[in-house]
Amino acid sequence: MGKCKNITRLLSDALDRPLTIGEWVAIRLHLPTCSGCRNYRKQIRLLRVAARTVSGIASPEADGSDD
């Protein structure tokens, strides 16, 4: 669970600051093996899109593309 806690923190941090290459590598290595963290990433993306929609800010994530 410690690893998941770190990954979800990094996913949240990515909304506020640029992550280092090492941080992105840690996320990319972890996500394929963890459905919980993948679900967390989807949820924060959904919240981000919803917040931008409500505020009237265009969202690049709204086009349906995925990393």
Buried (B, 14 or more C-beta within 10 A) or exposed (E): EEEEEBBBEBBEEBEEEEBEEEBEEBBEEBBEEBEEBBEBBEEBBEEBBEEBEEEEEEBEEEEEEEE
